[in-house]
Amino acid sequence: MRYIACLLVGIVVCGSVGCFTGQRQDKPEAVASGTDLCVYGSHRIDEALKKIIAAFETENNLKVSSELGCGVPQLIPDLKAKRDGDVLVAGEVEELKMAKEAGLVASSSTVASNPFVLVVKKGNPLGIKSPEDLKKPGIRLVLPTAGGGCVSRLADGIVNAWGLGEQAAKAQRSDKGCKSTVGAEMVATGEIDAVFTWRNIAAKVDGIEMVPIEKAKGAPCECFGIILTTARNQANAEKFVKYLQSEKAQAIFRDAGLLDKQEHSK
């Protein structure tokens, strides 16, 4: 006999810009109509999650419905009201904190990482090895529009940590969404010299290189598998979080441009 459970894979916060709030792969009603698991996932890593969900279904003989989009601030009130979630996968520490503050976290584990990186032209002709090098004269930088959600918050955090206020004041500003590859494409064509973006977004663009940002002064953006306090099926919740850490799931994360659990810990 199958247990009807709701396995919640969390949404990565992206504020009001670039979100796909409300765009869902399956309707939430599917939770009460015979599915074994209901998966919610970040729009920014949805390609990887779709593949992981499909593999999990096949290997465990479970029927999974999914709701993919963004907006943890919008989602958490629903989770508290419905109290039907088993697992949440959050895309960064701030999201984990939000879930904790809402009293929804029973336990959490790091399952992958989608760090912010510094994108430069292939071959790195300007020798940019860290954000500190953006202080070199003439470097052309693009930053997200101020107040543009998580993209802006993470980029501003790096600017502040590295003392790049002067460079930020001169930078071009883009209001493209958090899933956009435009900034990395501008670097590839030589229109600009550098941009900050998520690793899996940059991985889609040819003609660029990714410069890691020192963890202590950057934004690691860990992805957490969280078993929720509302879990109705503890066994299935634990099984999915464990599956997210399996070699098959880790390989899918890597193929999508993320760092796997082992790479993240280095």
Secondary structure as UniProt FT lines:
FT   TURN            15..16
FT   TURN            21..22
FT   HELIX           28..32
FT   TURN            33..34
FT   STRAND          37..42
FT   HELIX           43..45
FT   HELIX           46..60
FT   STRAND          64..69
FT   HELIX           72..82
FT   STRAND          87..90
FT   HELIX           93..101
FT   TURN            102..103
FT   STRAND          105..113
FT   STRAND          116..121
FT   TURN            122..123
FT   TURN            125..126
FT   HELIX           131..135
FT   TURN            137..138
FT   STRAND          141..144
FT   TURN            146..147
FT   HELIX           150..161
FT   TURN            162..163
FT   HELIX           165..170
FT   STRAND          172..174
FT   TURN            178..179
FT   HELIX           182..189
FT   STRAND          194..198
FT   HELIX           199..202
FT   TURN            203..204
FT   STRAND          208..211
FT   HELIX           215..217
FT   STRAND          222..228
FT   TURN            229..230
FT   HELIX           234..244
FT   HELIX           247..255
FT   TURN            256..257
FT   STRAND          259..260
FT   HELIX           261..264
//
